């Protein structure tokens, strides 16, 4: 059964996970607006390895926007994610397009509960963990859940897309 640790943590991501019956935990932390990396800040604040915290990146290709989910300690391999999506080439999406399409702000984009369902690829390294951490839909809020649940609720495919 899904669980929420704080009533104030309600975001589209927590709502979507609750509706899907996913077991997840809410992990708020004090966000520093001057932090150079939102993902590494989250890993440090939560006391978990950076390899277990995943960032949500929007990309744009010939078929429109898509999502790549990779560990915060690594970068997105654009050629690998393009291959996983079956397109020739992708580029990082503009921040304004990412925010408009997902309904989240940059630095708080969750792979779950986006306004529009987008093709999603999760780096296969996520499957090596019992639980992974992803943005909960705002800066200073992460959610932990099983990687299989993450893949299921986002309709993602898994591929080696991080370098």
C-alpha positions in Angstrom: 0.0 0.0 0.0 1.3 3.5 -0.8 2.4 5.6 2.0 2.9 9.3 2.5 5.0 10.7 5.4 3.7 14.3 5.2 0.4 15.7 4.2 2.1 18.8 2.9 4.1 16.7 0.4 1.1 16.3 -2.1 2.4 16.8 -5.6 1.2 15.3 -8.9 3.9 12.7 -8.4 2.7 11.5 -5.0 -0.9 11.6 -6.2 0.0 9.4 -9.2 1.9 6.9 -7.1 -0.9 6.7 -4.6 -3.4 6.1 -7.3 -1.2 3.4 -8.8 -1.0 1.7 -5.4 2.8 2.1 -5.3 4.7 1.8 -2.0 6.8 4.9 -1.8 8.3 7.2 0.9 8.6 10.9 0.9 12.0 12.5 1.7 11.9 16.3 2.2 15.2 18.1 2.7 16.3 21.7 3.0 17.0 22.9 -0.5 19.8 25.5 -1.1 19.0 27.6 -4.1 22.7 28.2 -4.6 23.5 24.4 -4.9 25.4 23.8 -8.2 23.7 20.4 -8.6 20.2 19.7 -7.4 20.7 15.9 -7.6 24.0 15.8 -5.8 22.5 18.1 -3.2 19.6 15.7 -2.7 22.0 12.7 -2.4 24.0 14.5 0.3 21.0 15.8 2.2 19.4 12.4 2.2 22.6 10.5 3.0 22.3 8.1 0.1 24.9 7.2 -2.6 24.6 9.5 -5.7 24.3 6.4 -7.8 21.0 5.6 -6.2 19.5 9.1 -6.8 18.2 9.7 -10.3 17.6 12.9 -12.2 14.9 13.4 -14.8 16.1 15.0 -18.0 14.0 16.1 -20.9 15.2 15.6 -24.4 13.9 16.5 -27.8 14.1 14.5 -31.0 12.4 14.0 -34.3 9.3 12.6 -32.5 9.1 15.4 -29.9 10.0 15.4 -26.2 11.0 12.3 -24.2 12.5 11.6 -20.8 15.8 10.2 -19.7 16.3 9.1 -16.1 19.9 8.7 -15.0 21.9 8.7 -11.8 22.8 12.2 -10.6 26.5 11.1 -10.5 26.5 10.5 -14.3 25.5 12.2 -17.4 23.0 11.3 -20.1 24.5 9.7 -23.2 22.5 11.4 -26.0 23.4 8.8 -28.6 22.4 5.9 -26.3 19.0 7.4 -25.4 18.3 8.2 -29.0 19.0 4.5 -29.9 16.8 3.4 -27.0 14.0 5.6 -28.3 14.5 4.4 -31.9 15.5 7.8 -33.3 18.6 9.1 -35.0 19.4 12.1 -32.8 18.2 13.9 -29.7 19.3 17.1 -27.9 18.5 18.4 -24.5 15.1 20.2 -24.4 14.8 23.8 -23.5 14.0 24.4 -19.8 10.8 26.4 -20.7 9.6 23.5 -22.9 10.4 21.0 -20.1 8.5 23.0 -17.5 5.5 23.6 -19.8 5.2 20.0 -20.8 5.8 18.3 -17.4 4.1 20.9 -15.1 7.1 20.9 -12.9 10.0 23.4 -12.4 13.5 22.6 -13.5 15.3 21.1 -10.5 12.0 19.5 -9.4 10.9 17.6 -12.5 9.7 14.2 -11.4 9.5 11.3 -13.9 6.1 10.5 -12.3 2.9 12.5 -12.6 3.8 14.7 -15.5 1.1 16.7 -17.3 1.7 14.8 -20.5 2.9 11.2 -20.6 6.2 11.1 -22.6 8.3 8.2 -23.8 10.7 7.5 -20.9 14.0 5.6 -20.7 15.4 4.7 -17.3 19.1 3.8 -17.0 19.4 0.1 -16.4 21.6 0.8 -13.4 18.4 1.6 -11.4 17.5 -2.1 -11.5 20.5 -2.9 -9.2 18.9 -1.1 -6.2 16.1 -2.2 -4.0 14.9 1.4 -3.9 15.8 4.5 -6.0 15.3 8.1 -5.3 13.7 10.5 -7.8 12.4 14.1 -7.6 9.0 14.3 -5.8 7.9 17.2 -8.0 9.5 20.2 -6.4 13.0 21.2 -5.3 13.8 19.8 -1.8 11.5 16.8 -2.1 12.6 13.3 -3.2 10.6 10.1 -3.3 12.0 6.6 -2.9 10.4 3.6 -4.6 11.4 0.3 -6.2 12.9 0.7 -9.6 10.4 -1.8 -11.0 7.5 0.4 -9.8 9.2 3.4 -11.3 9.5 1.7 -14.7 5.9 0.4 -14.5 4.2 3.7 -13.5 6.1 5.7 -16.1 5.8 3.1 -18.9 9.5 3.3 -19.3 12.0 1.1 -21.0 15.4 0.3 -19.5 18.6 0.8 -21.3 22.2 1.8 -20.7 21.9 5.5 -21.2 24.3 7.0 -18.7 28.0 7.6 -19.0 
